[in-house]
Amino acid sequence: MAPGLTVPGGDPAVLELQASRLKLAAQGAAGLSRSTSLFTAAAQSDAMWTGQSATAFDAFGSNLANGAAAAEAPLTRIASAVESYAGPLRTAQQRVAAYNDIAAAAAGDRSGSLLRAAEQAGQNAMDALKALQQAGNQAGAEVRSAAAELRDLFGSGPVQDFIDARPELGADLPVHGWNPTRASTEGDPGQPSPG
């Protein structure tokens, strides 16, 4: 049997698709911020609302708008990190597969004429795997950094107080319990870890 390398797992096209979707979500966060600010201001001015409840509503709306605006940059950075990982993943998959093919052919070639091509393909595959590891490390660091920003979107304002008073709000979120540090060290940095 011919020697071979394991082709890295993952689907670069799916990573790129998900990255583009996350960029749209980031833009949506910016839109939510603008809409919330407009709604908060209009609700007060159109209703000529004053007093403590109006002040509390304004504080909540402002905090929500600021938090939504603050989500845009880290979400965009996460999307860019995933996108930047997809290219090296695709290249590594192609080069490892090419090496495996030529190595298999070289193993059956008694003349040795394919040996040099197999060595070069092997070096290309190893270089691509090294670049993939570097891309994964960079993507993981960027995701961890951005995730830390996302954890504190609302600061210690009224929106966070509202969320903290209702722990059931986070129970059904798809990212609830996802640890970006564990995900980047236990497998493909382009895919969240289960659990």
C-alpha positions in Angstrom: 0.0 0.0 0.0 1.3 3.5 -0.9 2.1 6.0 1.8 -0.4 8.8 2.1 -1.5 11.8 4.1 -4.8 12.4 5.7 -6.8 14.9 3.7 -8.0 17.7 6.1 -11.7 17.6 6.8 -14.2 20.4 6.3 -15.9 22.0 3.3 -14.4 25.3 2.3 -17.4 26.2 0.2 -19.7 25.8 3.2 -17.3 27.8 5.4 -17.4 30.6 2.8 -21.2 30.5 2.6 -21.5 30.7 6.4 -19.0 33.5 6.5 -21.0 35.5 4.0 -24.2 34.8 6.0 -22.5 36.0 9.2 -21.4 39.2 7.4 -25.0 39.8 6.5 -26.0 39.2 10.1 -23.4 41.8 11.2 -24.9 44.3 8.8 -28.3 43.4 10.3 -27.0 44.2 13.7 -26.0 47.7 12.5 -29.4 48.1 10.9 -31.0 47.0 14.2 -29.0 49.6 16.0 -30.2 52.4 13.7 -33.8 51.2 13.8 -33.8 50.9 17.6 -32.4 54.4 17.9 -35.1 55.8 15.5 -37.9 53.9 17.3 -36.8 55.0 20.7 -36.6 58.6 19.7 -39.9 58.5 17.8 -41.7 56.7 20.6 -40.8 59.5 23.0 -41.3 62.5 20.8 -44.5 61.3 19.0 -46.1 60.3 22.3 -44.7 63.3 24.1 -43.6 60.8 26.8 -41.8 62.2 29.8 -41.1 61.0 33.3 -39.3 58.1 34.9 -40.7 55.4 32.6 -39.7 57.5 29.5 -36.2 57.9 30.9 -36.0 54.1 31.6 -37.3 53.4 28.1 -34.8 55.7 26.6 -31.9 54.1 28.6 -33.0 50.6 27.5 -33.4 51.6 23.9 -30.0 53.4 23.8 -28.3 50.5 25.5 -29.9 48.1 23.0 -28.9 50.2 20.1 -25.3 50.6 21.3 -25.0 46.9 21.9 -26.4 46.0 18.5 -24.0 48.5 16.9 -21.1 47.0 18.9 -21.9 43.5 17.5 -21.2 44.5 13.9 -17.4 44.6 14.2 -16.8 41.4 16.1 -19.3 39.4 13.9 -17.5 40.8 10.8 -14.2 39.8 12.2 -15.4 36.2 12.9 -16.8 36.0 9.4 -13.5 37.2 8.0 -11.5 34.7 10.1 -13.7 31.8 8.8 -13.4 33.1 5.3 -9.6 33.4 5.6 -9.4 29.8 6.8 -11.4 28.4 3.9 -8.8 29.2 1.3 -5.9 27.4 2.9 -8.2 24.5 3.7 -9.1 24.2 0.1 -5.5 24.4 -1.0 -4.4 21.8 1.6 -7.1 19.4 0.6 -6.2 19.7 -3.1 -2.4 19.3 -2.5 -2.8 16.4 -0.1 -5.1 14.6 -2.5 -2.6 15.3 -5.4 0.2 13.9 -3.3 -1.8 10.8 -2.4 -2.6 10.2 -6.0 1.0 10.6 -7.3 2.4 8.6 -4.3 0.1 5.7 -5.1 1.1 5.8 -8.7 4.8 6.0 -7.8 4.5 3.1 -5.4 3.4 0.9 -8.4 6.0 2.4 -10.8 9.0 0.0 -10.8 11.0 2.3 -13.1 11.1 5.1 -10.4 10.2 7.7 -12.9 7.5 9.2 -10.7 9.6 9.4 -7.6 10.7 13.0 -8.1 7.2 14.2 -8.9 5.9 12.4 -5.7 8.6 14.0 -3.6 7.7 17.5 -5.0 4.0 16.8 -4.5 4.7 15.7 -0.9 6.6 18.9 -0.2 3.8 20.9 -1.7 1.3 19.0 0.5 3.4 19.5 3.7 3.7 23.3 2.9 0.0 23.5 2.4 -0.7 21.7 5.7 1.7 24.0 7.5 -0.1 27.1 6.0 -3.4 25.5 7.0 -2.2 25.2 10.6 -1.1 28.8 10.7 -4.4 29.9 9.2 -6.3 27.8 11.8 -4.2 29.4 14.6 -4.9 32.9 13.3 -8.6 32.2 12.8 -8.9 30.7 16.3 -7.2 33.7 17.9 -9.4 36.1 16.0 -12.6 34.2 16.9 -11.7 34.1 20.6 -10.9 37.8 20.6 -14.2 38.7 18.9 -16.2 36.3 21.1 -14.9 38.1 24.1 -16.2 41.3 22.7 -19.6 39.8 22.0 -19.9 38.5 25.6 -20.0 42.1 26.9 -22.2 43.9 24.3 -24.5 45.6 26.7 -22.1 46.3 29.5 -23.8 46.8 32.9 -26.8 48.6 31.4 -30.5 47.9 31.5 -30.5 45.4 28.6 -27.9 43.2 30.5 -29.9 43.6 33.7 -33.0 42.4 31.8 -31.2 39.4 30.3 -29.6 38.5 33.7 -33.0 38.5 35.3 -34.3 36.0 32.8 -31.8 33.2 32.4 -34.2 31.2 30.3 -33.6 33.7 27.4 -30.3 32.1 26.6 -31.4 28.5 27.0 -32.4 27.9 23.4 -29.8 29.9 21.6 -27.7 27.8 19.2 -24.4 29.1 20.6 -25.5 28.6 24.2 -22.7 26.6 25.9 -20.3 26.9 22.9 -16.8 27.5 24.0 -14.8 29.1 21.2 -11.5 28.3 23.0 -12.3 24.6 23.2 -13.7 24.6 19.6 -10.4 26.0 18.2 -8.3 23.5 20.1 -10.4 20.3 19.7 -10.9 20.2 16.0 -11.5 22.1 12.9 -11.4 25.9 13.8 -14.0 26.4 11.1 -16.6 24.4 12.9 -18.0 24.8 16.5 -17.3 22.0 18.9 -20.3 20.0 19.9 -21.4 20.6 23.5 
